[in-house]
Amino acid sequence: MSQICVTLAFEDPTRQAAEHRALVARGVKLVEYRLDFLPAGADIGSIVAGRAGPIIATIRRTEDGGRWKGSEDDRRRRLEACASAGAEYVDYEPDAARALPRVGATKRIVSMHDFSQTPADLPAIHARLAECDADVVKLATMAREPQDVFRMLRLVRNAPLPTVGLCMGEIGAPSRVLGAVCGAPWSYAATDETSAVAPGQLSFDAMRDLYRYESISAETLVACVIGDPISHSLSPLVHNRALSAAEIDGVYVAFRVPVDGLDDFIRDARQFGMSGVSVTIPHKEGALRSVGRLDEAARAIGAVNTLVFETGGETHGYNTDEPGALDPLEAAYPRPHGDVSPLRNRTALVLGAGGAARAIVYGLVRRGAHVVVANRNAARAEELAAGLECRVVSWDERAAVPYDVLVNCTPLGMHPDVDHTPLETAHLRPDAVVFDTVYNPEPTRLLRDAAERGCRTVRGSEMFVRQAALQFRHFFGCDAPPDVMRGAIHQRLPAGGGSK
């Protein structure tokens, strides 16, 4: 199993030693000492000899992303002192590795850092590093596109030597977790969310408690969410908490995928062996290109939010937004006798014309509601209505619609623009059901205003939980614990939360 190596980068040797002892008490088994952060006169040998547990000793030059500004001869003497003091690992760049011999039982990491790109010739670079009498090879590069992440993961999986391969930056962040699936001996983490020393580095708590990094293996099921932007997604929190509660060997990560990288990403994710992908803005319609079979809702809506990679190589597309939204919306009304939906013959005003709106309009129409769509981009509204048997009013005319149900599918009111609302209080009908798909903040201004007007309200988090639970079943083959998912959302949102 892979382990988490926590990076310590302090200017005060006393504080560094104390932090190491505290990490050992928390169960950390390996720590990286960034000795280039220490003062020039620090006694490197004594610091290493007094370590509280196994370490990687590193003295990184400025051109390699570090703070060492002294001479190269002095740096190499210090690296030798680390090995002489018994450091479990010393990290060398290839020029230093060629110049310095082995010392004692210390193992040699030979590393390369590229903060501008992920080079095309990763296997050739790896071979050159391995030739420098390496026990472990480390490559850290900047990801410019999701393909860089998969190229790095393939390198780790196929490498003849133990290899830590990770991509930096937001796009590269999933590599820090998924390296364990490919056999990386460890991944680097920060002591907390404010202490990262490299772009995209995750905290120790996130790696251990959220992603359960040290239990990940080649057998671990992998799923992800894709979008752009994606950094504030709550999906990894919700799915990973559910995986832990259900005791499933699985992990769920977030990938930022630009529009022009969607097709390549889906191909790479399938080849990597992922079980499935959650799809959010702006990819719900574009992902249709890669689907071999669609469920009825996805076909009618013209958008998917769930891709499942079947063992035979086919990709199935689903839309779980529709039941995820309509189930709690129906629950806001008393259920009539028989199979008739309580939404039948009610007028529903839907604000917005994106992927979520298409799913909700489809579900409303299927249940017999009379749907009216208003969107700031009138052409998008007309396009939606043409395929789903509903009518359109202009954005300026939305308040005049005599609705029974109001559904907001726009981002108006979403954090950080929390004072905005898609419909002013005076136009909220006291006998209506108001549903806001936005759930950060929760409640939104729209829902607060609606409650004050006496409306029944449906929160966006309920849609999120229900659609996520359906995705969980597709990805991991068992029912999700919805209360755990709800708890994860409600725990996070008061602190700022994120969007799906």
C-alpha positions as CSV (number, residue, x, y, z in Angstrom):
1,M,0.0,0.0,0.0
2,S,1.1,3.5,-0.7
3,Q,1.6,6.0,2.2
4,I,1.3,9.7,2.7
5,C,4.5,11.7,3.0
6,V,3.9,15.1,4.7
7,T,6.2,17.9,3.7
8,L,7.7,20.1,6.5
9,A,9.1,23.4,5.3
10,F,10.0,25.7,8.2
11,E,12.7,28.3,8.8
12,D,12.9,27.3,12.5
13,P,14.6,23.9,13.2
14,T,12.9,23.7,16.6
15,R,9.5,24.2,15.2
16,Q,10.2,21.7,12.4
17,A,11.2,19.1,15.1
18,A,8.0,19.8,17.1
19,E,5.8,19.5,14.0
20,H,7.4,16.2,13.1
21,R,6.7,14.8,16.6
22,A,3.1,16.0,16.4
23,L,2.7,14.3,13.0
24,V,4.1,11.0,14.3
25,A,1.5,11.2,17.1
26,R,-1.1,11.5,14.4
27,G,0.1,8.4,12.6
28,V,2.3,9.9,9.9
29,K,4.9,7.3,8.9
30,L,7.0,9.4,6.5
31,V,7.9,13.1,6.4
32,E,9.8,15.2,3.9
33,Y,12.3,17.7,5.4
34,R,12.6,20.7,3.1
35,L,16.0,21.7,4.4
36,D,16.4,24.5,1.9
37,F,13.9,26.5,4.0
38,L,16.3,26.5,7.0
39,P,18.9,29.2,7.7
40,A,22.3,28.9,6.1
41,G,24.0,28.1,9.4
42,A,21.7,25.3,10.4
43,D,23.4,22.1,11.5
44,I,21.9,19.7,9.0
45,G,23.5,16.6,10.4
46,S,22.1,17.2,13.9
47,I,18.7,18.0,12.6
48,V,18.5,14.8,10.6
49,A,20.0,12.7,13.4
50,G,17.4,14.1,15.8
51,R,14.4,13.3,13.6
52,A,11.3,11.8,15.2
53,G,10.7,9.2,12.5
54,P,11.6,8.3,8.9
55,I,12.3,11.2,6.5
56,I,13.1,12.2,3.0
57,A,15.8,14.9,3.2
58,T,15.5,17.5,0.4
59,I,17.5,20.6,-0.4
60,R,15.9,22.1,-3.4
61,R,17.5,24.8,-5.6
62,T,15.6,27.8,-6.7
63,E,15.5,26.5,-10.3
64,D,13.9,23.3,-9.0
65,G,11.2,25.2,-7.1
66,G,13.2,25.5,-3.8
67,R,14.8,28.2,-1.7
68,W,18.5,27.1,-1.7
69,K,20.6,30.1,-2.7
70,G,24.0,28.9,-1.6
71,S,26.7,27.3,-3.7
72,E,26.2,23.9,-5.3
73,D,29.2,22.5,-3.6
74,D,27.8,23.5,-0.2
75,R,24.4,22.0,-1.1
76,R,26.0,18.7,-2.1
77,R,28.0,18.6,1.1
78,R,24.8,19.0,3.0
79,L,23.1,16.3,1.0
80,E,26.0,14.0,1.9
81,A,25.6,15.0,5.6
82,C,21.9,14.0,5.4
83,A,22.9,10.5,4.2
84,S,25.7,10.2,6.8
85,A,23.2,11.1,9.6
86,G,21.1,8.2,8.5
87,A,18.2,9.8,6.6
88,E,16.0,7.0,5.2
89,Y,15.8,8.8,1.9
90,V,17.7,11.7,0.3
91,D,16.3,13.4,-2.8
92,Y,18.8,14.3,-5.5
93,E,18.5,16.0,-8.9
94,P,20.2,13.9,-11.6
95,D,23.4,16.1,-11.7
96,A,23.9,15.7,-7.9
97,A,23.0,12.0,-8.0
98,R,25.7,11.4,-10.6
99,A,28.3,13.3,-8.5
100,L,27.5,11.8,-5.1
101,P,28.0,8.2,-4.0
102,R,25.7,6.1,-1.9
103,V,26.2,6.4,1.8
104,G,25.2,3.7,4.2
105,A,21.6,2.4,4.0
106,T,20.1,5.6,2.8
107,K,18.0,5.1,-0.2
108,R,18.3,7.5,-3.2
109,I,15.4,9.4,-4.8
110,V,16.3,10.9,-8.1
111,S,13.9,13.6,-9.1
112,M,12.9,16.1,-11.8
113,H,10.6,19.1,-11.4
114,D,9.1,21.0,-14.3
115,F,6.9,23.9,-13.2
116,S,5.9,24.9,-16.8
117,Q,4.6,21.8,-18.4
118,T,4.4,18.0,-18.5
119,P,7.1,17.0,-21.1
120,A,6.1,14.8,-24.0
121,D,9.0,12.4,-23.4
122,L,8.2,11.2,-19.8
123,P,9.4,7.6,-20.4
124,A,12.8,8.9,-21.7
125,I,13.1,11.3,-18.7
126,H,12.3,8.5,-16.3
127,A,14.9,6.3,-17.9
128,R,17.6,9.0,-17.5
129,L,16.7,9.5,-13.8
130,A,16.6,5.7,-13.1
131,E,20.2,5.4,-14.5
132,C,21.5,7.7,-11.7
133,D,21.6,4.8,-9.2
134,A,18.0,5.5,-8.1
135,D,16.0,3.4,-5.7
136,V,12.9,5.6,-6.3
137,V,12.2,8.0,-9.2
138,K,10.2,11.1,-8.7
139,L,8.7,13.3,-11.4
140,A,6.7,16.4,-10.6
141,T,5.4,18.4,-13.6
142,M,2.8,21.1,-14.3
143,A,-0.4,19.7,-15.9
144,R,-1.7,21.9,-18.7
145,E,-4.5,19.5,-19.8
146,P,-6.1,16.3,-18.3
147,Q,-4.2,14.1,-20.7
148,D,-1.0,15.1,-18.8
149,V,-2.4,13.4,-15.7
150,F,-3.2,10.2,-17.5
151,R,0.2,10.1,-19.2
152,M,1.9,10.5,-15.7
153,L,-0.3,7.8,-14.2
154,R,0.5,5.4,-17.1
155,L,4.2,6.1,-16.4
156,V,3.8,5.2,-12.7
157,R,1.9,2.1,-13.5
158,N,4.4,0.8,-16.0
159,A,7.6,1.9,-14.4
160,P,10.3,-0.8,-13.6
161,L,11.4,1.1,-10.5
162,P,9.2,2.5,-7.7
163,T,8.0,5.9,-9.0
164,V,6.3,8.9,-7.5
165,G,4.8,10.7,-10.5
166,L,2.5,13.6,-9.9
167,C,1.2,16.6,-11.8
168,M,1.0,20.0,-10.2
169,G,-1.7,22.6,-10.5
170,E,-5.5,22.3,-10.3
171,I,-5.7,20.1,-13.4
172,G,-3.0,17.9,-12.0
173,A,-4.5,17.5,-8.4
174,P,-6.1,14.1,-9.0
175,S,-2.7,12.5,-9.8
176,R,-1.8,13.0,-6.1
177,V,-4.6,10.6,-5.2
178,L,-4.7,8.2,-8.1
179,G,-1.0,7.5,-8.1
180,A,-1.8,4.9,-5.4
181,V,-4.0,3.0,-7.8
182,C,-0.9,2.7,-10.1
183,G,1.5,1.6,-7.4
184,A,3.3,4.8,-6.4
185,P,5.1,4.2,-3.1
186,W,3.8,7.5,-1.6
187,S,2.3,10.8,-2.3
188,Y,3.1,14.2,-0.8
189,A,0.7,16.2,1.4
190,A,0.8,19.5,3.3
191,T,0.4,19.7,7.1
192,D,-2.9,21.6,6.6
193,E,-4.8,23.6,3.9
194,T,-2.6,26.7,4.3
195,S,0.8,25.0,4.1
196,A,1.1,23.6,0.6
197,V,4.6,24.0,-0.9
198,A,3.6,23.0,-4.4
199,P,0.6,23.9,-6.6
200,G,-2.3,21.5,-6.0
201,Q,-0.9,19.8,-3.0
202,L,-3.6,18.5,-0.7
203,S,-3.6,18.5,3.1
204,F,-2.8,15.4,5.1
205,D,-6.3,15.3,6.6
206,A,-7.8,15.4,3.1
207,M,-5.5,12.6,1.9
208,R,-6.0,10.4,4.9
209,D,-9.6,11.0,5.9
210,L,-11.5,12.1,2.8
211,Y,-9.7,10.1,0.1
212,R,-8.5,7.2,2.4
213,Y,-5.2,7.3,0.4
214,E,-3.4,4.6,2.4
215,S,-6.1,2.1,1.6
216,I,-6.1,2.6,-2.1
217,S,-4.7,-0.2,-4.3
218,A,-4.9,-1.4,-7.9
219,E,-8.2,-3.0,-7.0
220,T,-9.8,0.2,-5.8
221,L,-12.8,1.4,-7.8
222,V,-12.3,4.9,-9.2
223,A,-15.0,7.4,-10.3
224,C,-14.8,11.2,-10.7
225,V,-16.7,14.4,-11.5
226,I,-15.7,16.6,-14.4
227,G,-16.5,20.2,-15.1
228,D,-14.9,23.6,-15.7
229,P,-14.7,25.2,-13.1
230,I,-14.7,22.3,-10.6
231,S,-12.5,23.5,-7.7
232,H,-15.5,24.1,-5.4
233,S,-17.3,20.8,-6.2
234,L,-18.9,19.0,-3.3
235,S,-19.1,15.8,-5.2
236,P,-15.8,14.3,-3.9
237,L,-16.8,15.1,-0.3
238,V,-20.2,13.5,-0.7
239,H,-19.1,10.4,-2.6
240,N,-16.0,9.7,-0.5
241,R,-17.9,10.1,2.8
242,A,-20.5,7.7,1.4
243,L,-17.8,5.2,0.3
244,S,-16.3,5.3,3.8
245,A,-19.6,4.8,5.5
246,A,-20.5,1.9,3.2
247,E,-17.0,0.4,3.6
248,I,-16.5,0.2,-0.1
249,D,-13.0,0.1,-1.6
250,G,-13.5,3.1,-3.9
251,V,-12.3,6.6,-4.4
252,Y,-13.8,9.6,-6.1
253,V,-11.9,12.7,-7.4
254,A,-12.6,15.9,-9.3
255,F,-11.0,16.7,-12.7
256,R,-11.1,20.2,-14.3
257,V,-11.7,19.4,-17.9
258,P,-11.8,22.3,-20.4
259,V,-14.4,22.0,-23.2
260,D,-11.8,21.2,-25.9
261,G,-10.4,18.3,-23.8
262,L,-13.7,16.5,-23.1
263,D,-13.4,13.7,-25.7
264,D,-9.8,12.9,-24.9
265,F,-10.6,12.8,-21.2
266,I,-13.5,10.3,-21.6
267,R,-11.2,8.1,-23.7
268,D,-8.4,8.2,-21.2
269,A,-10.8,7.7,-18.2
270,R,-12.2,4.6,-19.8
271,Q,-8.7,3.2,-20.6
272,F,-7.5,4.0,-17.1
273,G,-10.2,1.7,-15.8
274,M,-12.6,4.2,-14.1
275,S,-16.0,2.8,-13.3
276,G,-17.8,6.1,-14.2
277,V,-17.9,9.9,-14.5
278,S,-20.2,12.5,-13.0
279,V,-20.7,15.2,-15.6
280,T,-21.5,18.9,-14.8
281,I,-21.2,22.3,-16.5
282,P,-20.3,22.7,-19.3
283,H,-20.1,19.1,-20.5
284,K,-23.6,17.6,-20.1
285,E,-24.5,17.9,-23.7
286,G,-21.0,17.4,-25.2
287,A,-20.6,14.1,-23.3
288,L,-23.3,12.6,-25.5
289,R,-20.7,12.2,-28.3
290,S,-19.0,9.5,-26.3
291,V,-22.1,7.5,-25.3
292,G,-23.0,4.1,-26.8
293,R,-26.3,3.7,-25.0
294,L,-28.6,6.3,-23.4
295,D,-31.4,5.9,-20.8
296,E,-34.8,7.3,-21.7
297,A,-34.4,10.5,-19.8
298,A,-31.0,11.3,-21.2
299,R,-32.2,10.7,-24.7
300,A,-35.2,12.9,-24.3
301,I,-33.3,15.7,-22.5
302,G,-30.4,15.7,-24.8
303,A,-27.9,15.8,-21.9
304,V,-26.2,13.3,-19.5
305,N,-24.8,13.8,-16.1
306,T,-23.6,10.3,-15.6
307,L,-21.3,8.1,-17.7
308,V,-20.8,4.4,-16.8
309,F,-18.0,2.5,-18.4
310,E,-19.2,-1.1,-18.9
311,T,-16.7,-4.0,-18.8
312,G,-17.4,-4.8,-22.5
313,G,-16.1,-1.4,-23.5
314,E,-19.4,0.4,-24.1
315,T,-20.2,3.7,-22.4
316,H,-23.7,4.1,-21.0
317,G,-25.2,7.6,-20.4
318,Y,-27.8,8.5,-17.8
319,N,-29.5,11.6,-16.5
320,T,-30.0,11.3,-12.7
321,D,-30.9,15.0,-12.5
322,E,-34.4,14.3,-13.5
323,P,-35.4,11.9,-10.8
324,G,-33.1,13.7,-8.3
325,A,-35.1,16.9,-8.8
326,L,-38.6,15.7,-9.4
327,D,-38.8,13.3,-6.5
328,P,-38.4,16.0,-3.8
329,L,-40.6,18.4,-5.9
330,E,-43.4,15.8,-5.9
331,A,-42.9,15.2,-2.2
332,A,-43.8,18.9,-1.5
333,Y,-47.4,18.0,-2.4
334,P,-49.8,15.5,-0.9
335,R,-49.8,12.4,-3.0
336,P,-53.2,11.9,-4.8
337,H,-54.7,8.4,-5.2
338,G,-53.3,6.1,-7.8
339,D,-50.2,6.8,-10.0
340,V,-51.2,10.3,-10.9
341,S,-48.4,12.8,-10.1
342,P,-49.3,15.7,-7.8
343,L,-47.7,17.9,-10.4
344,R,-50.3,17.0,-13.0
345,N,-52.1,20.1,-14.5
346,R,-50.0,22.5,-12.4
347,T,-48.2,25.4,-14.1
348,A,-44.5,25.4,-13.5
349,L,-42.3,28.4,-14.3
350,V,-38.7,27.2,-14.9
351,L,-36.0,29.9,-14.9
352,G,-32.9,28.9,-17.0
353,A,-32.3,26.7,-20.0
354,G,-29.1,24.8,-19.2
355,G,-28.6,21.1,-18.5
356,A,-30.4,21.1,-15.2
357,A,-33.3,23.0,-16.6
358,R,-33.7,20.6,-19.5
359,A,-33.8,17.7,-17.1
360,I,-36.4,19.3,-14.8
361,V,-38.6,20.5,-17.7
362,Y,-38.5,17.0,-19.1
363,G,-39.6,15.5,-15.8
364,L,-42.3,18.1,-15.3
365,V,-43.8,17.6,-18.7
366,R,-43.7,13.8,-18.3
367,R,-45.7,14.2,-15.1
368,G,-48.3,16.3,-16.7
369,A,-47.4,19.8,-15.7
370,H,-47.8,22.8,-17.9
371,V,-44.3,24.2,-18.2
372,V,-43.2,27.8,-19.0
373,V,-39.5,28.6,-19.6
374,A,-37.9,32.0,-19.2
375,N,-34.2,32.5,-19.8
376,R,-31.9,35.5,-20.3
377,N,-30.7,34.0,-23.5
378,A,-34.1,33.7,-25.4
379,A,-32.6,31.5,-28.1
380,R,-31.6,28.8,-25.6
381,A,-35.1,28.9,-24.1
382,E,-36.7,28.4,-27.6
383,E,-34.3,25.5,-28.3
384,L,-35.3,23.8,-25.0
385,A,-39.0,24.3,-25.5
386,A,-39.0,23.0,-29.1
387,G,-37.8,19.6,-28.0
388,L,-39.8,19.3,-24.7
389,E,-43.3,20.6,-25.4
390,C,-43.4,23.7,-23.3
391,R,-43.8,27.4,-24.0
392,V,-41.5,30.3,-23.6
393,V,-41.9,33.8,-22.2
394,S,-39.2,36.5,-22.2
395,W,-37.1,37.0,-19.2
396,D,-38.8,40.4,-18.5
397,E,-42.2,38.7,-18.6
398,R,-41.4,35.9,-16.1
399,A,-43.1,37.6,-13.1
400,A,-46.5,37.7,-15.0
401,V,-46.8,33.9,-15.3
402,P,-49.5,32.5,-12.9
403,Y,-47.3,29.7,-11.7
404,D,-48.0,27.0,-9.1
405,V,-44.4,25.8,-9.1
406,L,-41.3,28.0,-9.5
407,V,-37.9,26.3,-10.3
408,N,-34.7,28.3,-10.4
409,C,-32.1,26.7,-12.7
410,T,-29.9,29.8,-13.1
411,P,-26.8,30.5,-11.0
412,L,-28.4,33.7,-9.6
413,G,-27.9,33.8,-5.9
414,M,-25.0,31.4,-5.9
415,H,-22.0,32.1,-3.7
416,P,-20.4,34.6,-3.8
417,D,-23.3,36.6,-5.3
418,V,-25.6,35.7,-2.4
419,D,-27.7,38.9,-2.5
420,H,-29.0,38.2,-6.0
421,T,-32.3,36.5,-6.8
422,P,-33.9,35.4,-10.0
423,L,-37.3,36.7,-8.9
424,E,-38.0,39.6,-6.5
425,T,-40.0,39.0,-3.3
426,A,-43.1,40.9,-4.6
427,H,-43.5,38.3,-7.4
428,L,-43.4,35.2,-5.2
429,R,-46.8,33.6,-5.0
430,P,-47.6,32.6,-1.4
431,D,-49.4,29.4,-2.4
432,A,-46.5,28.2,-4.7
433,V,-43.8,25.6,-4.3
434,V,-40.4,27.2,-4.8
435,F,-37.4,25.0,-5.7
436,D,-33.9,26.5,-6.1
437,T,-31.3,24.2,-7.6
438,V,-28.6,26.4,-6.2
439,Y,-27.4,25.1,-2.8
440,N,-24.5,27.3,-1.9
441,P,-25.5,29.2,0.2
442,E,-28.4,27.2,1.6
443,P,-30.9,28.5,1.9
444,T,-30.5,31.0,-0.9
445,R,-32.0,34.4,-0.9
446,L,-34.8,33.1,-3.1
447,L,-35.7,30.4,-0.7
448,R,-35.5,32.7,2.3
449,D,-37.8,35.2,0.6
450,A,-40.2,32.4,-0.4
451,A,-40.4,31.1,3.1
452,E,-41.2,34.6,4.4
453,R,-44.0,34.8,1.7
454,G,-45.5,31.5,3.0
455,C,-44.3,29.4,0.1
456,R,-43.4,25.7,0.4
457,T,-39.7,25.4,-0.4
458,V,-37.4,22.7,-1.8
459,R,-33.7,23.0,-1.3
460,G,-31.1,22.3,-4.0
461,S,-29.1,20.1,-1.7
462,E,-31.9,17.5,-1.8
463,M,-31.7,17.3,-5.6
464,F,-28.0,17.0,-5.3
465,V,-28.1,14.2,-2.8
466,R,-30.8,12.2,-4.7
467,Q,-29.0,12.4,-8.0
468,A,-25.7,11.6,-6.4
469,A,-27.1,8.5,-4.7
470,L,-28.3,7.3,-8.1
471,Q,-24.8,7.9,-9.5
472,F,-23.3,6.1,-6.6
473,R,-25.3,3.0,-7.4
474,H,-24.1,3.1,-11.0
475,F,-20.5,3.6,-10.1
476,F,-20.1,1.3,-7.1
477,G,-22.8,-1.3,-7.4
478,C,-24.7,-0.7,-4.1
479,D,-27.0,1.8,-2.5
480,A,-25.6,5.0,-1.1
481,P,-26.2,6.1,2.5
482,P,-28.2,9.3,1.7
483,D,-28.1,10.6,5.3
484,V,-24.3,10.5,5.2
485,M,-24.4,12.5,1.9
486,R,-26.8,15.1,3.4
487,G,-24.6,15.4,6.5
488,A,-21.5,16.0,4.5
489,I,-23.2,18.8,2.6
490,H,-24.6,20.5,5.6
491,Q,-21.3,20.2,7.5
492,R,-19.5,22.0,4.6
493,L,-21.9,24.7,3.5
494,P,-21.8,26.9,6.5
495,A,-18.0,27.2,6.0
496,G,-18.4,28.3,2.4
497,G,-19.2,25.1,0.5
498,G,-19.1,24.8,-3.2
499,S,-21.1,24.2,-6.3
500,K,-21.8,20.8,-7.9
